[in-house]
Amino acid sequence: MSAKSFLVAPSILSADFSKLGQEISAIEEAGADWVHVDVMDGHFVPNLTLGAPVVKSLRPVTKLPLDVHLMIDDPDRYVEDFLKAGADYITVHVESRGFSKELLQKIRSQGAKSGITLRPGTPLSDIEPFLSEVDLVLVMTVEPGFGGQSFMVDQVSKIEALSKWRKEHSLSYLIEVDGGVSDKTLSHLAEADVLVAGSYVFKNDYKQAIKSLKTLP
C-alpha cells in the first residue's frame, strides 16, 4: 500500500508580517502547496487580522493557490473583495450571519473554489445540506481566532465522517484540517487531504517541517 500524501498549506498568521512577501517566497521554495490566509474581523472571533488589500498584494508574489479562510460576521459583504484580490479558495463559516447556499454558489460562479467550515462545537449536520456546493471542507481542530492552540483530538471523527459522506454521495470536495497540526498529530489525519500548519512551520525549519507533513507512511 502506498503512503498517504497531503497538500500542505502554511498559515501566514504565524509568519513575520514585516517581510510577508519574503516569507511566502520562502515557504514556496520549501515545498508548500498552498498559502493559507486567515481573515478575522474582531467580531466573529476576538482577533483582528489582514483584509482583501493584503491578499491582493500577495497575489503577484506567488503562484501558489491562496486559500482564504473568512472568520468574519458578514462574509457576503466582503467576499467580492477577496475574489477580486485573487483568492483561489474562499472558505466561510456556517455560523456566520451572512452565510447562505447562494454565497457558496457566488464564489464558484466567479471562478474561485468554495469552502465551508464550522467551529469545533458545531455539529457536522449543520453543514451537510451544503456539501454538494463546495470544493473544500475545513475542519477546525482548535477554536478559531488565535494560532498556537493544541490539537483537539475529539474533532477527528468529523474528518472521518466527511470522508465517508464524500464516498457515499460521490462528491469530490477536499478535506482540510486547521489547528495544532504537526508531525505529532499527523497520525490522526489519514482521511484528510490538505493540512494547514502555522506555528509548526514558521517556528521551525520551513523545509523540514513541510516535508514532515507531506506523507503518512
N, C-alpha and C positions, 0 to 999 in steps of 0.2 A: 504494500500500500504506500502511495506517495505521501510526502509530508504535506500537511495543510499549510497553505500560504495566505498571507494577508496583505492588504494595502495599508500603508502607514501614513497617517495624516498628523504631523506635529501641530500642536495648538500654539499659535503665536501669542496667546495670552501670557505664556511663560517666557517669551523672547525678550531681548533687550530692545525696548522701543526707541532708544536713542539711535539705533542703527538697524532699523527694521528691514530695510532693503537688503543689507548685507546678511542679516540673519536668514532671510528667506533664500538667498542665493546659497548660503552655507548648507541649509537642510536639503535643498535640491541636489547639491553636489554630493551630499552624504547619503542619498538614496531615497529621500521622501517621495511618496507617490502623489499626495495631495497636500494642500496647505489649509489647515482648519482655522477659521476665523470666528471667534466668539464675540457676539454683539450683545451688549447689555445696556438697558436704559435706566437703571436705577429705580425702576418701579416693579417690573415683573420679577426681578431679582435685585437684592440690595447691593448692587455694584454697578459701576458705570464704565463702559469701555468705548472703543472706537466705533465710527459710523461709516456710512457709504463713501465719503470722500477719501478715507484711508484705504478702503477696498479698491477704489478707483486708482489710487496712487500705486497700489501693489500690482495691478494688472500688467503693466509693462515690464515689471521686474522678473516675472516668472512665467513659464509655460505650463506649470502645474495647475491642475484644477483648483479653484478657490472654493472651498467648502464652508459656506457661511451659515452659522447657527444663530438664529434670531431669538434671543431671550428677552423679548420685548412685549409690552402690553398690546400694542396695536400693529401687528405685522402688515396688515392690509394697507395701512397708511404709508409704510416705508418700503415695501417690497419692490416697488417700481424703481426706487433709487438704487437698490442693490443690483437689480437686473441691469440697469444702465451702467453701473460701475464695473460690471464684468464678472459677477458671481456665476460660477458654474453649477453649484448646488446651493439651494436655499432651503433650510430646514426650519419649520415653525412648530411651536408648541401647541398641542391640542387644548391646553388650558388657557391659552391667551385669549383676550377679549375679542380680537379681530379674526380669530381662526374660522375657516369655513372650507368646505369642499371646493367652492369656487376659487378660493385663494390658491389652492394646490393646482387647480386647472390653469389658472392665470400664469403661474410660474412656468408650467410646462409649455403653454401656448406661446410664450416669449422666448423659447429656446433654451431655457435652463432646466435643470433636473430638480424635481420637487422632493422635499423631505419632510417627515413628520417625526415628532419626538414627544416625550412625556416625562414628567417628574417621577422619581422613584416611588412616590406614594400613589401615583395614578395607575389604576388597573389597565391592563392591556386591552380589555374590552372597549375602552374609550376610543381607541384608535382603529379597532378592527373594521368599522364601516368605511374607512378611508384608505385601506391598504391597497386597493386596486388603482388608486390615484397617485401613488408615489413611486419614486425611483429609489428612495433611501428611507430606512427607518433607523433612527438614532435611539439607542438605549442608554440612558444616563445611569451610570453606576456610582454616582455621587449626587448630592443635591446641587442643582445648577446655581452658579453665581460666583464661585471662587475656585481657583486652582489649588492643587496640592492636597486635596482631600483623600481619605482612604477609600479603597475599593469596597463596594457593598456587594458581598457575595450573594445576598438574597435576590439580587436582580438578574442573576444568571438564568433563572427559569424563564424570564421574558425572552432572552436571546434564543433559548431552545424552542420556546413556543412559537416565536416568529419564524424560525427555520422550518418548523413542522407545518405551520399555516401556509407558508410560501409554496412548499411542495404540494400540499393538499389542494391548493387553489390555483396551481400553475401560474404563479406570479414570479416576478423577476427582480423585485427590489433588493438592494444591498442592505445588509445589517451592519450598522456601525455602532461601536461602543466607545463611550467617553466617560472617563473618571477613574483615576487610580490605576490606569493601565501601565504595566511594566513587565519585565521578564518574570517577576514573581507571581503575577496574576494571569499570565498568558494561558496557563493550563485550563482556566475556566472558560476560555473564549473560542473553543473549537468550532462553534456554529456561527461565528461572526465572519465578516468579510473585510471590514475596514476598522482599524484601531486608531483612535485619537490619543495622543500622548503629549502632554505639555511639560511638566516638571521633569519627567523621566528622560526626555530627550534633551531639553535645554540646560539641565543641571549636570549632564554627563557628556562624554564624548559623543557628538551627534551621530557619527557614522556607526560606531559600535552599538549605540542604543537603538537606532533604527534597524540595524541588521538583526539585533536580538529579538525584534518583534515581527520579523518577516515570515518566519516559518515556525510551525509547531510540529515536532517530529512525530 
